[in-house]
Amino acid sequence: MKIGDLIKVAFCPPPESSFYNCGCFFCSNKSNRMGIIKKIQQSETSAAKAYTVQFDIGEWIVFEEEMELVSVLNESE
């Protein structure tokens, strides 16, 4: 992934109970979960990367270990 790519974060699993509401950043703000990568940071202590992404509800950092929850919708050129 690179700066300018349009990504989408996967939806949370359905709640186990009707009394439970997901409190994650995306669910609690009713996000469409799509965002554009603005910045890529390389960790100084490991090979891991962190992606600063602008979503419809604000900026959020997506860490490399969370990438299994992310799909690239449109790659920038």
QUISUL-V513480 format. One record per residue. RES is the residue in one letter. D_CENTER is the distance of its C-alpha to the mean C-alpha in Angstrom with 1 decimal. Layout:
RES & D_CENTER
RES & D_CENTER
This chain:
M & 12.2
K & 13.6
I & 13.6
G & 13.8
D & 11.9
L & 10.4
I & 7.5
K & 6.6
V & 4.8
A & 8.2
F & 10.4
C & 11.9
P & 15.4
P & 18.2
P & 20.0
E & 23.1
S & 25.1
S & 25.5
F & 25.7
Y & 22.2
N & 19.3
C & 15.8
G & 15.1
C & 11.4
F & 9.7
F & 8.8
C & 12.1
S & 14.3
N & 13.5
K & 13.8
S & 10.8
N & 10.9
R & 7.1
M & 7.8
G & 7.3
I & 9.4
I & 9.2
K & 11.9
K & 12.8
I & 12.8
Q & 14.6
Q & 16.7
S & 17.7
E & 21.4
T & 22.1
S & 20.4
A & 19.1
A & 15.5
K & 13.1
A & 10.4
Y & 8.3
T & 8.6
V & 6.8
Q & 9.0
F & 8.1
D & 11.3
I & 11.5
G & 11.0
E & 9.4
W & 6.8
I & 7.0
V & 5.0
F & 8.2
E & 10.1
E & 11.2
E & 7.9
M & 8.0
E & 10.2
L & 7.6
V & 6.3
S & 9.1
V & 10.5
L & 12.4
N & 14.5
E & 15.3
S & 16.9
E & 20.5
